[in-house]
């Protein structure tokens, strides 16, 4: 190979060969490939002929008219060797597979034991359940969830449950909620609403909402057109900020049921429409520290096992009183959520929980909205009350009211 050809080949490989010379170089390379293929065929034929000659000389090739016994014997031995090698390979593969499966099963069992011990130690599982359900209760108006837990392998715990809303005298199904935890880290919760309007209700903050173009005459008309034998859920925005005691006193004479209170958290002061309210349910959210143990029983199970159960009671609450107890319970709930910020945000979508708690502790619990439910004809009477500035209608059901 000439030095000139080598230089052209180098430039071709580097892409620096002029375009007019590139086509000629490619043709020459194609010829070289053809020559190489032809030479490979010749070499292969020569190798076969050499092998046949060597076999004839050693007596391994069959003579004319019959087969060589020695050659048969060698072929049989070679075939047996191949089977032995193939069997050995399969045994090795099966052995490796079983080793991997055994290791996987061992890790799975060990992780399951560690998972069970972790979530049961110190009642972590119950605490996490309390945090998730409390976060939903204070961030989703008139929504509660009763969570079931399911321990998984590899340190995971699933929580799931049905979302319930109070409409009239009954709790109705509003969807489902689920989340997965890895040790103490909770994933973003998944809400599946049966009606997406449940996730889009809002309140208006006490200010000149009319000048902002907020009109709810359509809501009153809708309520007026509903049959008398129905009950509904209503989101009431107030004309000013009220204390819990003041609002309860206004609701007491009415034939409606309060279910959730919207609290001024300092973050919504400049917003006319509050789409992410913070508040507390009419029925307080009791936690483990709030309960009074009445009795404890221990039952033996097996030779060494036992199960301990206890009954406890929560503090009593007046129907339209106990305002201080309700507010204290709300603040305690926010403090609990503050200890598990990531889990709380993923469940309740809080933006600034610390700031909200600090503002409420400084300014007190002041209410700008309330969710009530009751007969349609009773809700229509609220249109005449000056303290109700706006209304949004939520769920509607057939009559289930118990006076």
Secondary structure, DSSP 4 states (H G I P E B T S, - for coil): --HHHHHHHHHHHHT-S-HHHHHHHHHHHHHHHHHHHHHHHHHHHHHHHHHHHHHHHHT-SPPTTS--HHHHHHHHHHHHHHHHHHHHHHHHHHHHHHHHHHHHHHHHHHHHHHHHHHHHGGGHHHHHHHHHHHHHHHHSTT-EEEEEEEE-STTEEEEEEEEEEEETTEEEEEEEEEEEEETTEEPPPEEEESSGGGGS--EE-SS-GGGGT---HHHHHHHHHS-TTEEEEEEEEEEEEE-HHHHHHHHHTSSEEEEEEEE--SSSTT-SEESS-EEEESS----GGG-EEEEEEEEEETTTEEEEEEEEEPPP--TT--HHHHHHHHHHHHHHHHHTHHHHHHHH--S-HHHHHHHHHHH---EEEEEEEEEHHHHHGGGG-TTEEEEEEEEEEE-----
